[in-house]
Amino acid sequence: MARPITLFTGQWADLPFEEVARLAGEWGYDGLEIACWGDHLDVWRAVEDDAYVQSRRDILEKNGLKVFAISNHLKGQAVCDDPIDQRHQEILPARIWGDGDAEGVRQRAAEEMKMTARAARKLGVDVVVGFTGSSIWKTVAMFPPVPESMIEAGYQDFADRWNPILDVFDDEGVRFAHEVHPSEIAYDYWTTVRTMEAIGHRPAFGLNWDPSHFVWQDLDPVSFMWDFRDRIYHVDCKDAKRRVGNGRNGRMGSHLPWADPRRGWDFVSTGHGDVPWEDSFRMLNTIGYDGPISVEWEDAGMDRLVGAPEALAFVRRLAFDPPSAAFDAAFSTSS
């Protein structure tokens, strides 16, 4: 059976949830990866109000859609981050920001992630996608030199803050799919290894595979998928285009805004960048991933109302069934 193709609503949270669902249904998406911001999903209301949950289901059903995952990147980011500052105030609701006291923000964000697991269960969803934040991302430039004890403390901080959250995920039968991404505790291959070690490889914590963040770091997203094949809990399709080679543009982005041509890389709509998509989908078949393929459409150089349906068509062409499934289907038809 073909994997469902969904649209991640995070880049559409400026629109009402009902409007995003209408668009996605008209374009032919199978479902949504619902972001827990904007008016798309309030996890506290979902836990406390059955009528609210039903209203989300009704909107999905009206548009021929299902929900396969929910995402709470913005709140998860605040669980471990240091410093907590104006950047977080811009993305967090007042109930989490409060008076801005850093530790208070982290604690309230942690409670929000626990509620996210409970909301997922109420919706009948068993995967939550998101970020973890990191108290040691600020040390990535490596000067002044970073003592190993500081790095160890960062992974311990992550374990101390996320294990109680993951306990709730276990209680609810829901898994967390961390998006490996710069600014997180796991942002590349070896930091992912170390993150898994920090929490004892507990099954509640897995990965959201998004190849764009590997490409612009010069990492191989396909071999990553193989090595962490038992932890790929969700897949986001987003592309990246490297714009290096002129001696001026670097990987670090130079504090320039998205799509500025002086950056060393940019997110582009699916199929127009440097992700090895065919190899990636072959590897998804190899590891037996049968979950949703979620289009995280992001391209500052293209109108999203054009790009989102274009991305869906691209993914449908490539999201071919594994050979055994195709063979079984052909055999049953011929017989």
C-alpha positions in Angstrom: 0.0 0.0 0.0 1.3 3.4 -1.0 2.6 5.6 1.9 0.3 8.6 2.6 1.6 12.0 1.5 0.8 14.8 3.9 1.4 18.5 4.1 3.1 19.9 7.2 1.1 22.9 8.3 3.8 24.8 10.1 4.6 27.1 7.1 0.9 27.8 6.8 0.0 28.7 10.3 -0.8 32.3 9.3 -3.9 30.8 7.6 -6.9 29.3 9.5 -6.7 25.5 9.9 -9.9 25.1 8.0 -8.4 27.0 5.0 -5.2 25.0 5.0 -7.2 21.8 5.1 -9.3 23.0 2.2 -6.3 23.7 0.1 -4.5 20.5 0.9 -7.7 18.5 0.1 -8.2 20.3 -3.2 -4.5 19.6 -4.2 -4.9 15.9 -3.4 -2.9 15.4 -0.3 -3.8 12.4 1.8 -3.5 14.2 5.1 -1.8 16.7 7.3 1.1 16.9 9.7 -0.6 19.4 12.0 1.5 22.1 13.7 0.7 23.0 17.3 0.7 26.7 16.7 -1.5 29.3 14.9 -5.1 28.1 15.3 -4.2 24.7 13.9 -4.0 22.7 17.2 -4.0 23.8 20.8 -2.8 20.8 22.8 -4.3 21.9 26.1 -7.8 22.3 24.5 -7.3 18.9 22.8 -6.7 17.2 26.1 -9.4 19.0 28.0 -12.2 19.3 25.4 -13.5 16.4 23.4 -15.6 18.7 21.3 -12.5 20.6 20.2 -10.8 17.3 19.1 -14.0 16.4 17.1 -13.9 19.8 15.4 -10.4 19.0 14.1 -11.5 15.6 12.9 -14.6 17.1 11.2 -12.5 19.6 9.3 -10.2 16.8 8.1 -13.0 14.5 7.1 -14.8 17.3 5.2 -11.7 17.7 3.1 -10.9 14.0 2.6 -7.8 14.2 4.9 -6.4 12.2 7.8 -3.9 13.2 10.5 -0.8 10.9 10.8 1.4 13.1 13.0 1.4 16.4 14.9 4.4 18.7 15.4 5.4 21.0 18.2 8.8 22.3 17.2 8.4 25.7 18.8 7.6 24.6 22.3 10.2 21.7 22.2 12.9 24.2 21.3 12.5 26.0 24.6 12.9 22.9 26.7 16.7 22.9 26.7 17.8 26.2 25.0 20.3 28.5 26.6 20.0 31.4 26.4 16.3 31.9 26.4 15.8 35.3 24.9 13.8 37.5 22.4 13.9 34.8 19.7 11.9 32.5 22.0 9.5 35.3 23.0 8.7 35.7 19.3 7.7 32.1 18.8 6.1 31.1 22.1 2.6 31.9 23.4 2.2 34.1 26.5 1.3 31.1 28.7 4.8 29.7 28.2 6.8 32.9 28.0 5.2 34.3 31.1 7.6 36.8 32.7 10.5 35.6 30.6 12.4 34.0 33.4 14.5 31.4 31.5 14.1 28.5 33.8 10.4 29.1 34.1 10.1 29.2 30.3 11.9 25.8 30.1 9.7 24.2 32.7 6.5 25.4 31.1 7.7 24.3 27.7 8.4 20.8 29.1 4.8 20.6 30.4 3.6 21.7 27.0 5.4 18.8 25.4 3.9 16.3 27.9 0.5 17.7 27.0 1.4 17.3 23.3 1.8 13.5 23.8 -1.6 13.4 25.5 -3.2 15.5 22.7 -1.7 13.1 20.1 -3.3 10.2 21.8 -6.7 12.0 21.9 -6.4 12.5 18.1 -5.4 8.8 17.6 -1.9 9.8 16.5 1.2 7.9 17.7 4.0 10.3 16.5 4.9 13.8 17.6 7.6 15.6 15.5 9.6 18.4 17.0 12.8 19.9 18.3 14.6 19.5 21.7 16.6 22.7 22.0 20.2 22.6 23.3 22.1 24.2 26.0 25.4 23.7 24.2 24.6 24.7 20.6 26.1 28.1 21.6 29.4 26.3 21.8 29.5 25.0 18.3 31.9 27.6 17.0 34.5 26.0 19.4 36.3 29.2 20.5 37.1 29.8 23.2 37.9 26.1 23.4 35.1 24.1 24.9 36.0 21.7 27.7 34.6 18.2 27.4 33.0 18.6 30.8 30.8 21.4 29.3 29.7 19.1 26.4 28.9 16.3 28.8 26.9 18.6 31.0 24.9 19.6 27.9 23.9 16.0 27.1 23.1 15.4 30.8 20.9 18.5 30.8 19.1 17.1 27.7 18.6 13.7 29.4 17.4 15.3 32.7 14.8 17.5 30.9 13.6 15.1 28.3 13.4 11.8 30.2 10.4 13.0 32.2 8.7 14.1 29.0 9.4 10.8 27.4 7.9 9.0 30.4 4.6 10.6 29.4 5.1 9.6 25.8 5.6 6.0 27.0 2.4 6.3 29.1 0.4 7.5 26.1 1.9 5.0 23.6 3.3 7.9 21.5 6.8 8.3 20.1 8.8 11.5 19.7 10.5 12.1 16.4 13.3 14.6 16.8 14.2 16.6 13.7 18.0 16.5 13.4 18.7 20.1 12.7 21.3 22.8 13.5 20.6 24.4 16.9 19.4 21.1 18.4 21.1 18.6 20.8 21.3 16.3 17.8 22.2 18.3 14.7 24.4 15.9 12.6 25.5 12.3 12.6 27.7 12.0 15.6 25.6 14.3 17.8 22.7 12.0 17.0 24.7 9.0 18.2 25.6 10.8 21.4 22.0 12.0 22.0 20.8 8.4 21.7 23.4 7.3 24.2 22.5 10.1 26.6 18.9 8.7 27.1 19.9 5.0 27.0 18.4 4.5 23.5 14.9 4.5 24.9 12.4 3.6 22.1 10.2 6.6 22.9 12.8 8.9 21.3 13.3 8.5 17.5 14.0 10.7 14.5 12.2 12.8 11.9 14.3 12.3 8.8 14.5 15.7 6.9 17.3 15.5 4.3 17.6 19.3 3.7 19.5 19.8 7.0 22.0 17.1 6.0 22.7 18.4 2.5 23.7 21.8 3.5 26.1 20.4 6.2 27.7 18.1 3.5 26.3 15.0 5.2 24.8 12.0 3.4 21.1 11.7 4.3 20.8 8.2 2.7 23.5 6.5 4.8 22.1 8.3 7.9 18.7 6.7 7.2 20.3 3.3 7.0 22.4 3.6 10.2 19.4 4.9 12.2 16.8 2.7 10.4 15.2 1.5 13.6 14.6 5.1 14.7 13.1 6.7 11.6 9.6 7.5 13.0 8.6 10.1 10.5 9.8 11.6 7.2 9.7 15.3 6.1 10.4 16.1 2.5 12.2 19.4 2.2 15.0 20.2 -0.3 18.1 22.4 0.0 20.3 24.0 -2.6 24.0 24.7 -1.9 25.2 28.0 -3.2 28.9 27.7 -2.4 31.8 27.7 -4.8 32.4 31.4 -5.5 34.7 31.9 -2.5 32.3 34.2 -0.8 29.3 32.2 0.3 29.7 29.9 3.3 27.8 27.2 5.0 27.2 29.3 8.2 24.8 31.7 6.4 26.5 34.9 7.4 23.4 36.1 9.4 21.7 36.8 6.1 17.9 36.2 5.6 16.4 33.3 3.8 16.8 33.3 0.1 19.5 36.0 0.1 21.8 35.0 -2.8 24.9 35.7 -0.7 24.0 32.8 1.6 25.8 29.5 1.1 22.6 27.5 0.9 18.9 27.9 0.8 15.7 25.9 1.2 14.0 25.3 -2.1 10.8 23.5 -3.1 11.0 19.8 -3.3 12.9 18.5 -6.4 14.8 21.7 -7.2 17.8 21.2 -4.9 20.6 18.8 -4.0 18.9 16.1 -2.1 19.4 12.6 -3.8 15.7 11.9 -3.8 15.6 8.7 -5.8 18.3 7.1 -3.6 16.4 8.4 -0.6 13.1 6.7 -1.5 14.9 3.5 -2.4 16.4 3.6 1.1 13.0 4.2 2.6 11.9 1.0 0.9 15.0 -0.9 2.0 14.5 0.0 5.7 10.7 -0.8 5.5 9.5 2.7 6.4 5.7 2.7 5.8 4.7 5.9 7.5 3.7 9.2 6.0 5.8 11.3 3.7 5.2 14.8 4.8 5.9 17.7 2.4 7.5 20.6 4.4 7.1 23.2 1.7 9.5 26.1 2.1 10.9 28.2 -0.7 11.2 32.0 -0.4 11.6 32.3 -4.2 8.3 30.6 -5.1 4.6 31.3 -4.3 3.6 28.5 -1.9 0.2 28.1 -3.7 2.2 27.0 -6.8 4.9 25.2 -4.9 2.8 23.0 -2.6 0.9 21.2 -5.4 4.1 20.9 -7.5 5.9 19.3 -4.5 3.0 16.8 -4.1 3.3 15.8 -7.8 7.0 15.4 -7.4 6.8 13.2 -4.4 4.0 11.0 -5.9 6.2 10.3 -8.8 9.1 9.1 -6.6 7.3 7.5 -3.6 7.2 4.2 -5.4 6.2 1.0 -3.5 8.9 -1.5 -2.5 9.5 -4.2 -5.1 7.8 -6.9 -3.0 4.6 -4.9 -2.7 4.6 -4.1 -6.4 5.2 -7.7 -7.2 2.4 -8.9 -4.9 0.0 -6.4 -6.4 0.9 -7.5 -10.0 0.6 -11.2 -9.1 -2.8 -10.8 -7.4 -4.1 -8.9 -10.4 -2.9 -11.4 -13.0 -4.3 -14.3 -11.0 
